[in-house]
Amino acid sequence: MTSVGVIGLGLIGSALAHRLTRTGDAPLVFDVNPTALEAAVAAGAIAAHSSAELAERCDVVLVCVQNDDQCIAVVCGEGGALEGARPDTCIAVLSTVSPSTIESLAAMTAERGVHLVDTPVAGRGMFSVEEGTMSVMVGDDGELVTRLEPTLRRFASKVVAAGRIGSGAALKLAHNIVVYAGFAAMIEAVELARAAGVRDGLVQEIAHASGALSRLSEFTLPFYEHFRDDPHSPGEDEALRVAAALLEKDLADAIALAATHGVEVPVARLLAHSGDAIFQVNR
């Protein structure tokens, strides 16, 4: 079986490490947060001491970090995966980053005989990973998607060959416009109806019946209501801040990508600075 490593053990990465442990050989894992690393090891994963060491011991390296800067650092920074990766190793970037970041990193790794490809994911976050129902968008339509598919199928039910390098990243940014617009519309509608005296639950009941409510928004609504109505733990507050920051980063990247292609994205622009409001973040 292909040896697999996971760099980055946040919500997605830790769920991924757990899922891989249950569906085959235990993955190697690395994170700069020792608590996250210890938790993954306690669940059956194998610790590496750096991204470089992990890549040296793996055929496939899955990168699950939060943003472009972190992605660049864990791939080609000091102690990064490229330092240890053997020729023909494949680095798959699950993170939502810009296509230009993917293209730049792929060119750099190719000089060392290492493959790098964008493989962002879509679904219900860690829940879809644990269930093995994620969708993966691969920026390749040839050998790499075929080579990676057995590994991706360990946590995904749908693997899409999006096209040339960077296409998976572009598809994920486009997808996230739909996701965040759905969240924003759902929240506005629920709060409007509530303020006007409509019984709780009727907005989603009618929107579900009409087909207007997406399955992802319907899944997310109970979490929204919990964060709206119940006291937050410090960990929940931090999760909300991260979610708000990721929304604004993703939409900024989508707007920048649209500008390079001369496409107008007014919905993305409207929502671009609304992360705190959507995720109820109190700074």
Secondary structure as GFF3:
##gff-version 3
##sequence-region A 1 283
A	DSSP	beta_strand	4	7	.	.	.	ID=ss1
A	DSSP	alpha_helix	11	22	.	.	.	ID=ss2
A	DSSP	beta_strand	28	30	.	.	.	ID=ss3
A	DSSP	alpha_helix	34	42	.	.	.	ID=ss4
A	DSSP	beta_strand	46	47	.	.	.	ID=ss5
A	DSSP	alpha_helix	51	56	.	.	.	ID=ss6
A	DSSP	beta_strand	60	63	.	.	.	ID=ss7
A	DSSP	alpha_helix	68	76	.	.	.	ID=ss8
A	DSSP	alpha_helix	81	84	.	.	.	ID=ss9
A	DSSP	beta_strand	90	93	.	.	.	ID=ss10
A	DSSP	alpha_helix	99	110	.	.	.	ID=ss11
A	DSSP	beta_strand	115	118	.	.	.	ID=ss12
A	DSSP	beta_strand	121	122	.	.	.	ID=ss13
A	DSSP	alpha_helix	126	131	.	.	.	ID=ss14
A	DSSP	beta_strand	134	138	.	.	.	ID=ss15
A	DSSP	alpha_helix	143	152	.	.	.	ID=ss16
A	DSSP	beta_strand	156	161	.	.	.	ID=ss17
A	DSSP	alpha_helix	167	195	.	.	.	ID=ss18
A	DSSP	alpha_helix	202	210	.	.	.	ID=ss19
A	DSSP	alpha_helix	215	229	.	.	.	ID=ss20
A	DSSP	alpha_helix	234	260	.	.	.	ID=ss21
A	DSSP	alpha_helix	266	271	.	.	.	ID=ss22
A	DSSP	alpha_helix	275	278	.	.	.	ID=ss23
###
